[in-house]
Each structure stands twice: as structure tokens, then as C-alpha cells.
Amino acid sequence: MLTFPALNGLAFILSRRDTVGAITTTMLWMPLINGLLGAGYLALFVLLAAPATATALAWALAAVVAMLWLALVTRRAVRNGVPPRLQPAYLLGAVLCGAVLTGLWWLFASTAVTGTDAATKPALTGLKILLFALALWLLIVLPPRFRWKDGASGILSGMPLVALAGLLSVAQDAAVDLEVRRALLAQMMFGVWLAPAMAIGFIYAMSRLLLRPRMHRLRVPVVSAGWVLCLATILGTGSALQWLATP
């Protein structure tokens, strides 16, 4: 669940400097919304899945998550975005809440997965590629074509299509024993709490830099450097969480 903010960075690369602020305000909501919906998907599947209905439940939950996402991102509060004066506190709150919830999950929940998870093969790879291509098309084509407000790019860059397909690839795979799927998704819950904080940190740092004229002219290398640092942080955090989760 420690997802890489590829679309967020691409939205910044495609931006004009005078639109960075508006894009950032709406974009900052997306990791929190996606993290909450992802945690809900994981928890409901782990709690409700039964052998006869697990695959249908996986797809039904994905449909519910998609509808809830559309409902949430069209609310006025999301469309108005996180005001610049509140953004540092918002980032700090995301980091603190993520750390606390991760610690509580580590203390009170079992995230151990048996050796069978190593043999689990990724599923729905074609769907993931298709959804990522669709997300790219929506982000690049729709805002300029329909002259949408600048904040629309921030929302579109937060579409959880690939992350949702990643959850589905595990949850709907009837070839894998249900208890193994439950254990894998429970293990994902260990990382879901910090994922929003990482994405919010990336968005906030990039926006602060790209508001400067010189940095915006160099936005491709600036965002690329941000991606490298974010990837290193994700890998390091993922390794630490995996070590903590090992019995």
C-alpha cells in the first residue's frame, strides 16, 4: 500500500507556475481519501470474505470504493482544496496519525504471512497497465480540452485506479487460498497508514519548490529528483515495516 506518486509528479510537470498552487490544494486531499478508502476495502474484505463469495465480494467492494471516491471528490470541501496556510499542519497531522496508527497496528494486530505468499503470482497485470494508461490519458487530455479549473488536475492525479487494481489482484484471485489472501491483505494494512503521509509529503515539497520561477523552469529534473527520494523513502519504510512484521 506504499504507493508511488507517479501521477502527482506528472501533474506538476504538466503545470504552469501560476497553476501550481491551485493544483496542490486539491491534490493534497487525494492521499487521505485514497488511504481511507483503501483501508476500508482491506478491512471489509478481511472481515467479510467467505470461500463461496470472496471473488464477488472483492469486485463489489471495488465498485463501492470507486463510487465513494467519485462522491467524495465532487464535494465542495475537496474541490476548494486544503488552504495554503493549513498545509504544514495538514502534513504534520498526516505524519503523526500515520505513525500512531502504524504503531497500534504493529502492537495489536497480527500481520504475519506464511511462506505461501512468496508463491503467489501477480494477477490482473493487464488491467493495471490499462488503468494506468487510462489515468494518464485523463490527466493529460481532459483538463486542457474541456478547460477545467486548475484544481481538477490535482483531483485527476489522485485517481486510485492502479492501487484499486492492486487490491483486486490479490482479493479476487480464487486460485489462492482465502486464508492466504486474508493474510496478504492484512499485511497491506500495516503499510496503509503511512502511505497518505508519504504522498502528502511529496506533494507539499514539490509544490513549495515549483512555486519558485527558477525551480518551475527546471520542473522535470526537480520532480524526477523528488521521485527518486520518494522511492528511496518508500523502499526504506517498506523494509522497516517488513522487519517489524516478521515474527
Residue pairs with C-beta under 8 A, 6 or more apart in sequence:
1 35
1 38
1 42
1 163
1 188
1 189
1 191
1 192
1 195
2 191
2 194
2 195
2 198
2 234
2 237
2 238
3 34
3 162
3 163
3 195
3 199
4 227
4 230
4 231
4 234
5 31
5 198
5 199
5 202
5 203
5 227
5 230
6 227
7 135
7 136
7 139
7 156
7 157
7 158
7 159
8 27
8 30
8 157
8 158
8 199
8 202
8 203
8 206
9 202
9 206
9 223
9 224
9 226
9 227
10 136
10 139
10 140
10 157
10 223
11 23
11 27
11 139
11 153
11 154
11 156
11 157
12 20
12 23
12 206
12 207
12 210
12 219
12 223
13 219
13 220
13 223
14 139
14 140
14 153
15 23
15 150
15 153
15 210
15 219
17 210
17 211
17 213
17 216
19 150
19 153
20 207
20 210
20 211
20 216
21 84
21 207
21 211
22 81
22 149
22 150
22 151
22 154
23 150
23 151
23 153
23 154
23 157
23 207
24 81
24 84
24 87
24 154
24 203
24 204
24 207
25 80
25 81
25 82
25 83
25 84
25 151
25 154
26 78
26 79
26 81
26 151
26 152
26 154
26 155
27 81
27 153
27 154
27 155
27 157
27 158
27 203
28 81
28 82
28 87
28 90
28 154
28 200
28 203
28 204
29 73
29 78
29 81
29 82
29 154
29 155
29 158
30 73
30 154
30 155
30 157
30 158
30 199
31 94
31 158
31 195
31 196
31 197
31 198
31 199
31 200
31 203
32 94
32 196
32 200
33 69
33 72
33 73
33 78
33 158
34 69
34 158
34 160
34 163
34 196
35 192
35 193
35 195
35 196
37 65
37 68
37 69
37 160
38 65
38 160
38 163
38 164
38 167
38 192
38 195
39 189
39 192
39 193
40 65
41 61
41 62
41 65
41 164
41 167
41 171
42 167
42 185
42 186
42 188
42 189
42 192
43 189
44 61
45 54
45 57
45 58
45 61
45 167
45 171
45 181
45 182
45 185
46 182
46 185
46 186
46 189
48 57
49 57
49 58
49 171
49 178
49 181
49 182
50 57
50 178
51 178
54 171
54 172
54 174
54 178
54 181
55 171
55 172
55 174
57 171
58 167
58 168
58 171
58 172
59 168
59 172
61 171
62 164
62 167
62 168
65 160
65 164
66 164
69 159
69 160
72 78
73 79
73 155
73 158
78 155
79 151
79 155
81 151
81 154
82 90
87 204
88 204
90 200
91 197
91 200
91 201
91 204
94 196
94 197
94 200
94 201
95 197
95 201
97 193
97 197
98 193
98 194
98 195
98 196
98 197
99 193
99 194
99 197
101 193
102 190
102 191
102 193
102 194
102 241
105 111
105 189
105 190
105 193
106 190
106 244
106 245
109 186
109 189
109 190
110 186
111 186
111 187
111 189
111 190
111 245
112 183
112 187
112 245
112 246
112 247
113 180
113 183
113 184
113 186
113 187
114 180
114 183
116 176
116 177
116 180
117 180
117 183
117 184
117 187
120 170
120 173
120 176
120 180
120 184
122 169
123 169
123 170
123 172
123 173
124 165
124 168
124 169
124 172
125 169
127 165
127 168
127 169
128 162
128 165
128 166
128 169
131 161
131 162
131 164
131 165
132 161
132 162
134 161
135 156
135 159
135 161
135 162
138 156
138 159
139 153
139 156
139 157
139 159
142 148
142 152
142 156
143 150
143 152
143 153
143 156
167 185
167 188
170 176
170 181
170 184
170 185
170 188
171 181
171 185
173 181
187 245
190 241
190 244
190 245
191 237
191 238
191 241
194 237
194 241
198 230
198 233
198 234
198 237
202 226
202 230
205 226
206 222
206 223
206 226
209 215
209 222
209 226
210 216
210 219
210 222
210 223
215 222
